[in-house]
Amino acid sequence: MSNDTPARPVNFTLLPSLAFLLFGIALALAFVVASDKMGKSIGQLKNTRPEITVKGVATLDVRSGQGSLNATLTWRGENFNEGRAAMLAQRTAVQKLLKEAGFVESEIVFSASENTRLEAAVFTEFAPNQDGVRTPIQRAPIDFNRFARGKVPEFIFTQSFTIETPNVDRVLAFSRQEIYLEQGVALARGTPIFRLVKLNESKQELLEAAAKDAQRRAATMIAGSGSRVGSLLDASQGVIQICAKDRVGESDANSIDFYSIEKTIRVVVTMRFEIVKE
């Protein structure tokens, strides 16, 4: 008696379905492989496409349209009433000087006056030790910005004012004028500041000029190669420098000059062009 299991008969009706399934799998794999190769080909074509990247530069000489100057009146002494009277008198004197210099009232703004009381510094001359011997103590330096210069209180009066006008030459002249006030009042003036008032308009003009300069440079670089400059692929704005006239640097950092009346603006753009065979 044999224990062998009889072989299952083959169902021939399943063969066409199996073959169709295998064909579908093979077709899908072929599509994936073809798509991958096509993607690589497109990428290689894109990477090997002739192109050129250049920088365009444009400069423009301009004149500042606004000037400003900060100044401060200061008095220091032991008599409060004397200081207040001196500040009022010398403020009037300064206003007269400003008017004589050509400034109008709307171009001058005075801030509120301020006063500070400084107390005399107090020090211990000697300190007793355990033996009852008085040992001198070395004095620390006195900060006269915080303490009076003598043994009685002092007072400091200050008042600031600002000049702002489109007449930049007038601001420069007043900043250099020798002025000596009376009654112990001092006048301190800061460095005059000069600004451009139509910077956006100038930037637009410069960007257009820099773009044309980039196109010219690209055309010059490929001249004689049998190709021409094609479509613009990419463009970006680079540094903008505002310098004193004829002192433009070649650095890649933005810079702004506030202290010159006559200025030069420099704009850089970077542009990438396609190169087309003629």
SVG drawing of the C-alpha trace seen along z (x, -y; Angstrom):
<svg xmlns="http://www.w3.org/2000/svg" viewBox="-10 -138 60 140">
<polyline fill="none" stroke="black" stroke-width="0.4" points="0.0,0.0 1.6,-3.3 1.3,-6.6 2.2,-8.9 -0.2,-11.8 -1.5,-12.0 -0.4,-15.0 -2.9,-17.9 -4.0,-18.4 -2.9,-21.6 -5.6,-24.2 -4.9,-25.5 -7.4,-28.3 -5.1,-30.2 -2.2,-30.4 -3.5,-33.3 -4.2,-35.4 -0.7,-34.7 0.9,-35.6 -1.0,-38.9 0.0,-39.8 3.7,-39.1 3.4,-41.2 2.0,-44.1 4.7,-44.0 7.4,-44.0 5.7,-46.9 5.6,-48.9 9.2,-48.2 10.2,-49.3 8.2,-52.6 10.0,-53.3 13.4,-52.7 12.6,-54.8 11.3,-57.6 14.4,-57.6 16.6,-57.7 14.6,-60.5 14.8,-62.5 18.6,-62.0 18.9,-63.1 16.8,-66.3 19.0,-67.0 22.2,-66.5 20.9,-68.7 20.0,-71.4 23.3,-71.2 25.3,-71.2 23.3,-74.1 25.7,-76.9 25.3,-79.9 27.3,-82.8 27.1,-84.7 28.3,-88.3 28.2,-91.3 27.0,-94.7 28.1,-97.9 26.7,-101.4 27.7,-104.6 26.0,-108.0 27.3,-111.2 24.6,-112.9 24.4,-115.8 22.9,-115.6 19.4,-117.1 19.3,-117.5 21.7,-118.5 21.4,-118.3 23.5,-119.3 23.1,-118.5 24.5,-120.9 24.4,-121.4 24.7,-124.4 26.3,-123.6 26.9,-125.6 28.4,-124.3 28.8,-126.2 27.9,-126.5 25.1,-129.1 21.9,-127.7 20.2,-131.1 23.3,-132.3 23.5,-129.3 19.8,-129.5 20.2,-133.2 23.4,-132.5 21.7,-129.7 18.7,-131.9 20.9,-134.8 23.3,-132.6 20.4,-130.7 19.2,-134.0 22.7,-134.8 22.8,-131.5 19.4,-132.0 20.7,-135.4 23.7,-133.7 21.6,-131.1 19.3,-133.8 22.4,-135.7 23.7,-132.5 20.5,-132.3 18.5,-129.6 14.7,-130.2 12.8,-129.4 11.2,-126.2 14.7,-124.7 15.8,-125.0 14.3,-122.9 15.4,-123.4 14.8,-120.7 13.8,-121.3 16.6,-122.4 17.9,-120.0 19.8,-120.5 21.7,-118.2 22.9,-118.7 26.3,-117.3 27.2,-116.7 30.7,-117.0 32.6,-113.8 33.1,-112.5 36.2,-110.5 37.5,-109.0 41.1,-110.3 42.2,-107.7 41.0,-104.4 41.9,-103.1 43.5,-99.7 43.6,-97.3 46.5,-99.0 44.8,-102.4 47.1,-103.7 45.5,-105.8 46.6,-104.5 46.2,-106.7 43.8,-105.4 44.7,-106.1 42.0,-108.2 40.3,-106.8 40.1,-109.0 37.2,-111.4 34.7,-111.1 33.7,-114.8 30.8,-113.7 29.2,-112.4 30.6,-114.7 31.3,-118.4 34.8,-119.7 34.8,-121.4 33.2,-120.9 29.9,-122.4 27.2,-121.2 27.5,-122.2 24.9,-122.5 25.0,-121.5 22.6,-123.1 22.3,-121.6 20.1,-122.3 20.3,-120.7 19.1,-121.9 18.9,-120.4 19.3,-122.2 17.7,-120.5 17.5,-122.1 17.8,-121.4 20.5,-124.1 23.5,-121.7 26.1,-124.4 24.7,-126.5 24.9,-123.6 28.5,-122.9 29.5,-126.6 27.8,-126.9 29.5,-123.6 32.9,-125.3 32.2,-128.7 34.2,-129.8 31.7,-130.6 32.7,-131.7 29.8,-132.3 29.9,-134.3 28.9,-133.7 30.6,-130.3 28.3,-128.7 29.9,-126.4 28.6,-125.3 29.4,-121.8 28.5,-120.9 28.4,-117.4 29.6,-116.3 27.1,-117.5 25.0,-114.8 24.1,-114.9 21.5,-112.7 20.0,-111.9 16.3,-112.7 15.7,-111.0 17.6,-107.7 14.8,-105.4 14.7,-107.3 18.5,-107.1 18.5,-103.4 16.0,-102.7 18.1,-104.5 21.2,-102.8 19.7,-99.3 18.7,-99.8 22.2,-101.0 23.8,-98.1 21.6,-95.6 22.7,-97.1 26.3,-97.0 25.9,-93.3 24.5,-92.6 27.4,-94.4 29.9,-92.5 28.4,-89.2 28.4,-90.1 32.0,-91.1 33.1,-87.9 31.5,-85.6 32.4,-87.8 34.0,-85.8 32.8,-82.4 30.0,-82.0 27.4,-82.5 25.2,-85.3 23.6,-86.3 20.2,-84.6 17.5,-84.8 18.0,-86.0 17.9,-83.0 18.4,-84.7 19.1,-88.2 19.9,-89.5 20.8,-92.8 24.2,-93.0 25.7,-95.7 24.7,-99.3 27.4,-101.7 27.0,-105.4 30.4,-106.9 32.1,-110.3 32.5,-111.4 35.2,-109.6 36.0,-107.4 34.0,-104.3 35.5,-101.1 35.5,-97.7 34.4,-95.7 31.4,-93.4 29.8,-95.1 27.1,-97.7 28.2,-101.1 26.6,-104.5 28.5,-107.8 26.7,-110.4 29.4,-113.1 29.9,-114.2 27.7,-116.6 28.9,-115.3 28.4,-111.5 28.8,-108.7 26.3,-105.8 27.5,-102.4 25.2,-99.5 26.1,-96.0 23.8,-93.3 24.5,-89.7 22.8,-88.3 22.9,-84.8 22.2,-84.5 21.7,-81.6 24.3,-81.4 22.7,-80.6 24.6,-79.4 24.3,-81.7"/>
</svg>
